[in-house]
C-alpha cells in the first residue's frame, strides 16, 4: 500500500534544511501555511533547486488548491541564505480551485510568482466561476494581481442554464467582488470573430463587451444580426439579454439613424418567441 507523503511548509532542518526556511507562495495570505501531498514520491533536487511531487500531487495554500499528476516547485537562493519559490509547474490532469466558486482545468499549468500569472495549456481548458464557464483551445491565463482571465483560441463564455454564448478568438474576463466579497466574473471583452448567441438572436462582429451582472452586451464593427429568417447589418449592436431587446445601430455621422430594433414576440403569458406584443419603433443611435 502506497503511503501518502505530506510536505508542510516548515519541516525539520535535518530532513530538508533549505525547505524549512521558505514558503510556497501560490496564493492566500502571507501568513498562511502551504502544503504539498503526493501518493508516489516527494523529491528534493538540490542541484536543480526543485521540489517534485509525483502521483496525485496536491498543493494547498489558503483558498488555493492545485492538483496534478506531477507538481514541480522551482526555488532560488536569497542573499540572506534563505530560499523562495519563484515558479510552480503542474503537469497532467491539472485542476486549480480557489474557494467554492472558481476552478480551472488543463493539461499543463505554469505559475510565475513574480508576475502572479498562471498559464494553462493542453487539453480540456476550462475556467468556471459560479454559473459562468469559459473554454479555449490554445491557452488560459489568469493574472492574479489584476483579477483577469484571458482565454485564447476559439474562446467561449457560456451560461448553460440561460442558453447564452459569447465566442471569439480571444476572451478577457475581468473579476470583481460581489456583495459577499467573493470574486466573480464582472465583464468579458471579446476580440476577433465575435459571435453572441441568445435564445432569440445571433449577433456577429469583430469586437464586443459583455457586462455579466446587467446581462448587457455590445458588438462592434461589421455587425450582422440574425433572428429567424431576418438578417440586418450595421456598425454596432446592443443586446439587452435581461429584457430581450436587441438594437442594431449606425454610428453618428454615418447616417445617424437606427438600422433596426428587434423585440422578442411574446404572448400574454410572457413566453418568448410566440405572437403577442408589437415591435417597438426604431430609435436613433446614442451619441458617444
N, C-alpha and C positions, 0 to 999 in steps of 0.2 A: 504493500500500500504506500502510495506516494504521500509524504507528509507535506502540508503547505509550509512554505518558507515566508516568514514575515520580517520585513526590514523597517524598523521605526526610524525616525529622524535621528535620535540620539542612541547610538549603540555603544557598547563598551569599547574603549580605546584599544583593548587587546585584540578585539575581533576585526574592526575596521577603523583604524585610527583617523584616517582622513575624513571619513564619512561622519564621524562624531562631531565635527566642527562646522558642519554646514546643513542647510535645509534645502529641500526641493521646492523651488518657487514656481509652482504650476497653477497658482490660483489661491483664493482665500486670503485672509488677513495675514499680516507679518508674523503674528504670534501663534498661528495655528499649526499644529503638528502635521507632518507628512508621513505617508506610509506606502511601502511597495510590497505586494504579495505575489507569489508565484508558486505553481504546483510542482514544476520540474527542477528548476535551478535558479539560484540568485548568485551572480558573479560580480567580482570586483577586479577590473583590469587596470592595474596601476600604470603600466606603460602607456596604454591608450587613454588613460584617465576617463574611464567609463564604468558605469554600473549597469548590468544587464539582468533582467528578469525574464525567465522563459517559462512558457506553459501557463495559459490562463492568467497572464500577468495583470495586476490591478494596481493602479496608483490612486491614492486619495489625499486630498488636502482641502479642508473646509467643505464647501458645497461641490467641489470639482472632483469627478471620478473619471479616470481614463482606463479602459480595458483593451487588451490586445493579446495576440499570441506571444509577442515579444516586445518588451519595453527596454529602451536603452537611454540612459541619462549621461550626458557629457558634462564634465566639470572642469574648472580651471582653478589654478592656484592664485591666491591674492598676496599682496606684499606682506601682510601680517602672518603668512604661512597657513591661513585658513583656506578653504575651498568654497566654490559656489557653482551650482548647476547653471549652465547657460543655454543648453539645448536638450530637448527630450524627443526621442524618436519612437513612435508606436507603429508596429508592423503586424498585419494580418487581423482581419475581423475587428477593426478599431471601432470602439464605442465610447463617446465622450458625453457625459451628463453633467449638468450644473443645476442643482436643486431638483425640484419636481416638475419644472416647466420646460426645460431646454435639453435637447440631446442632438448629437451629430454622429454619423457613421461614415466609414470609408475603408479603403484597403490599406492606406498608409497615412500616418499623421506626423507632422513635424511641428514642435512648439519652440519658437525662438523667444527666450525670456526677456532679452534686452528690448525687443520691439513689442513684446506681449502679443505675438501673432501666431495663430495656429493654422496650419495649412493641411487640408485633407485632399488626397488624390486616390486613384484606384476606383474599383467598382463600388456600387451601392452608395453613392454620395448623397447624403440626405441630412437636412437640418430641420428639426422640429421645435416649434415654440408654441405652446398651448395648442390652438386649433389650426395654426399655420404650418405648412410643410413646404420647404424649398429643396429642390433636387437639381443636380447638374451632372454633366458627363466628364468635364475636364478637371475642375478643381473647386474646392470650397475653402474660403479663407475667412477666419474670424479674427478681427483686431480687437483685443480685449479692452485696451485703453480707450478706444473710440466707440466701443459697442456697435461695431459694424460687421456684417457678414456679407461676403462677396461670392456669388455663385457664377461660374463661367462654363460655357458650353451647353447649349440647349437648356438653359436655366429655366426652371418652372416654379412658380409660387402658387399654391392652391389652398383652398379651404374646402376639403372634400364634402362636408355636410351641406355647404351652400352652393356647390357646383360653380365655383368661381375660380378661374385660372388666369394667371399672368405669365407669359412666356417671352423670353428674349435671349439674345446671345449672352448678355451679362445682366444679372440682377444684383442690386446692392440693397441690403436690408439694414435699416437703422433702428436701434433699440432704445427704449426709454422706460423709466419706471412708471408703473401704473399706480392706482390709488393705494394699493397694498405695499408699494415699494418694490414690487417684483419687476424685473426687466422683461419687457415684452416687445414684440415687433411693432414698430410705430409707422414707418414709412418705407416703401420699396421703390427704388429708382430702376427703370428698365432702359437698356441701351442696345439697339441693333435688332432688327427683325421682330419688333414687339407685336404680340398678339394677346389681346384681352378677350376672354370668353366668359359670358354670363349665361344664365338660363334663357335669355331672350336675344342677346346681341353677340356679334363677333366684330371686334374693332382691331385694325392693324395699323401700324405706323413704324417710325424709326426710333422714337424715344417715348418714355412715359414715366408717370409717377402715380403711386397708389397710396393714399392715406388709409391705413388699416382701420383705425378707430371710426372715422366718419364714413368709411366704405366709398370714398370718392376718388375717381381716377381721371387723369388727363393723359391723352395720347397725342403726340405731335409729329408733324412732318409726313407728307404723303399719306394722309389718313384715309382709310376706307372702312366704312361701317356697313355691316350686313345684318339684316333682320328678315328672316323668312326669305321671300323672293326679292326683297328690296335691297339695293346697293347704292350707297352715296359716297361721294368723295369730298374731301375738304382739307383745310390746313391743320386743324386740331379738333379733338373731341373731348367732351366732358361726360363722364359716365357716373351717375349717382346710383350706386347699387342698393342703397338703403331705400330710396323712393322708387327705383325702377325707371328713372328718367334719364335719357341719353340725348346729348346735343352734339350736332356736327356743325362747326363754325368756321368762318374765314377770319383772317387777321385784319384788324383795322388798317385801312389804306390799300387793301387788296380786294375791294368790293364792299367791305363794311357791313355786310348783312349775313344773317344766319343762313346756312345752306339747308339745314333740316333740323327738325326737332321731333323726336320719336318718343312716345309714351306707351308702355305695355298696355294692351287692351285688357279690361277686367270686367267680370260680371258682378252682380250685386253682392256676391259673397267675397269679392276681392280676390278671386283666383286669377293669376296672370295667364295671358295667352288666350282668353276667351272674350267674345264680344261683350261690350258693356260701355265703358266710359269713352268719350270722344278724345281725339287727338288735340293736344293743346296747340295754340297758334305759335308760329315761329317768333323768335326773339332776336334782337341784334346782338352781335358779338360784344362781349365786355371789353372795355378799354384797358390797356395794360397799366 
